[in-house]
Amino acid sequence: MSSRSNLFAPLQIRDVTIPNRLVISPMCQYSAGDGLANDWHMVHLGKFAQGGAGIVFSEAAAVQRRGRITHGDLGIWSDAHAQALAGIAGFIRSMGSVSAIQLAHAGRKAGMQRPWHGNGPPDSTDRARGEEPWQVMAPSAEPVGEGWMIPVEMSVADIAQVVDDFAAAARRSDHAGFDIAEVHAAHGYLAASFLSPISNHRTDGYGGDRSGRSRMLLETVEAVRAAWPEGKPLFVRVSAVDGAPQGWSLEDTVALAKDLKGLGVDVIDCSSGGILGAATAAKGPPPQPGFQVTYAHAVKQRAGLMTQAVGLVLTAQQAEAIVTDGEADLVAIGREALMDPNWPLHAALALSADPEWDQWPEQYGWWLSRRAKVLETLANELGDS
């Protein structure tokens, strides 16, 4: 008999029913060619859908070519990119998961090295591989750090173009078959760099106080919500805190979340850090199991909308407690899923939410349920001997 699990209870957001509360976070693979998805992305994302996650997110998809983090990032700046992703979105849905896409622009963190090539600003070794740098842009002409490319300060026309490109990317994502879109406003990328006083030193309407620094993201979200079907959920990922002195704070995030709620955002995805340094070496709170859950809880309580918790969620019991205790509505895993693509299915077994192996793909569950009975019999026989 199955036991009641809040983690494996469905969640309705707008017209989309999510079968359980486990989410595969966007995880950059740095393996696309000019932004186009390929077989790697199909297998990478497809196995997570087979593995029972309620939502499977693609990695960050750049809304402009110059918005890629590296030469290997996914893109969604043309119809060809949407077509390359359509089969992946379709397979995710065929497995019973909800297909989701993260829309992104790297801003001043664009054009950097792939992690295994150094994870820093481009140098002569990248040029030798044929990976030339490109001009990066940001709210202010402030580099990420010493030795990094100095970005061009964006004009008002540049900002308007990015907003339009996010909206166009949302339309393409809908046509590709994705059911959830997320605007990436975390980890020091373009929208986050507008939000943070560390990186935004503008004196026009897109800088100054929190209201001015929030304007670019709010305009982006408003445009995306207008382009994205009314029945499909919209998420926004934020760095709840910069984790740096005089940076973006949790108070700022709560105020921003209230504004985003008014624009039709359904879920705030609460990460942290990244305003300084490489994306994969983000500066922020010291990591420990569930170290960002308190942010999701605070936003949920104080802004009055659904949240997604992410960050070192390691066990089924930990994830169950996050949902049961009302700290967040959704729980995202990343590297745990890389270690075990079937993590959600194993979590359901551990919580006695799927004793008959019904949640597994029938091609696997048929065999594994019988294997489980054989192992149980052997264990009993060994116990009696």
C-alpha positions, 0 to 999 in steps of 0.5 A: 500500500502506498503512503501519502507523500506531499512531494508526490502530490500533483500541483496545478498551476494555471492549465498545467498539472505537474505530476509531482513537486520534483524539478530538474534544474537547468544545467548548462551542458556547453555542448550546443553548436551555434546554439542548436540542440543536438542528440546530447541534449535529447539524451541528457534531458530525456533520461530525466523525464524517464526518471520521473521528475515532475518538471524537466528544465532545459538549460539556459537558452540564450535569447540573443547569440551574444547572450550565450555564456559560452560558445557551447550554450543553447539558444532560442534566438531563431526558429531553427533553434526552436525546431531543434528543441521541439523533439526534446520537449515532445519526448519529455511530455510523452514520459509524463513530465512537464517540459520547461525552458529557461530563457536567458541572457548572460550579459557581462558573463557572456563569451567566457570559457567552457568550464573544462577549458578554464571557466574564465575570460577567453584567452589565446587558447580559446582562439586557437580552438576557433572560439573567438570572443565577442563584445559583451554588454551590461547595465554599466561598463563594469567587468565581472572581475579583474581580467574579465572583458569590459562590457559596453554600457547598454543604451535604452535601445539596447535594453528595448531590443533585449526585452523584445528578444525575450518575448520572441523567445517565449513565442518560439518556446511555445511553438516548440511545445514547452509548457513552462517558461522561466526568465533567468534573473539570477547568478549575475547574468544580465537581468541580475546585473541590472538588479544589483547595485554592485553591477548597476551604476546607471543614473537613468531610469534603469538605475539608481534605487531598487525601483529603477534597477528592477525596471529592466526585469519587470519590462522583460517579464511583462513582455514575456507574459504577454507573449506566453500563453495565458494558460501556461505558467511563468517562473522567474529565477532570482538570486535571493541575495548577492552574498556580497556587501552592499549587494541585493538583499532578501528584502529586495527579493521580497519586494521584487516578488510582489511586483512580479506577482502583479505581472502574472508570474506564478513561481519564484525560483530562489537561488543565490549568489553569482554577482561576482566571478564565474557562474560555476564559482558563484559567490554566495552563502556557504553551501550546506544541505538546503542552504537556500530553502530559507529564501524560498520560504521567506518569499512564499510567506511574505510575497504570497506566491509559489516558490521553488527551492534549490540547492543541495537537496540530497535525500527524499526525506529532505525534499519531502519535509520542504514541501510538507512544512510549507517551505516551498511548493517545488523542489529542484535538484541538479547534480543529484540528478546527474549522479542518478537520473532516476532520483525522483523514482528512487525517492518515490520508492523511499517514501513508499509513494510507489510500492508497485513501481507504477511510476517507472516507465512500463518498459522498466517497471515491469522488470524491476517490480519482479526483480524486487520480489525476487530480492525480497524472497532471497532476503527472507530466505537468508534471514531464516537460514 
